[in-house]
Amino acid sequence: MKPGYPVIAMFVGVFAFSAAIAGEDARQLVKLPEMMQQHMMANMRDHLAAINEILAHMAKDELDKAADVAENRLGMSSLKSHGAGHMSRFMPEGMRQAGTGMHRAASRFSLKAQEGELLPAYRALSDITSACVACHSGYRIK
Ligand code: HEC
């Protein structure tokens, strides 16, 4: 088994690399004004930081803290501070829906986490990250 793994890993690596050099990027390019691009990327980095904090709280069984981070940084309560309404006007419908889906999933997670059960909270958390992935696989801004 030991010698097998590196060989498999190598094949997977070569495969991913050849897809990359084929330059296939089916994502739709969404043109945003420069200021808005920077604002959006700053939001994105905070989204990732928030997910990381949520996971850290869950690992310590601090579901109420995880719930607060989700609602305030990713959930419906975060929309104003993100300037989401302003930015969503520049987005195609599918992208807007992915964004709304992510904010809704975060608020649903927050409620689930407040119930205090880890497993359902993890399920709800993966709905948030699925929304991140859905938007990322469909759209780019550069
Ligand atoms: C509505 C669409 C959308 C959603 C939802 C979304 N993102 Fe993004 N994100 C983007 C786009 C578009 C980019 C830029 C990708 C590109 O142009 O190549 C991006 C970039 C990023 C980056 C790179 C930031 C940088 O400075 O380079 C991170 C990190 C990120 N997203 C994290 C997340 C996380 C975590 C979530 C979910 C909690 C999330 N995003 C949800 C659209 C989205």
Residues whose N, C-alpha, C, O or C-beta is under 5 A from the ligand:
A	BS01	HEC	M41 M44 R45 H47 L48 M95 A98 G99 M102 I128 A131 C132 C135 H136 Y139 R140 I141 K142
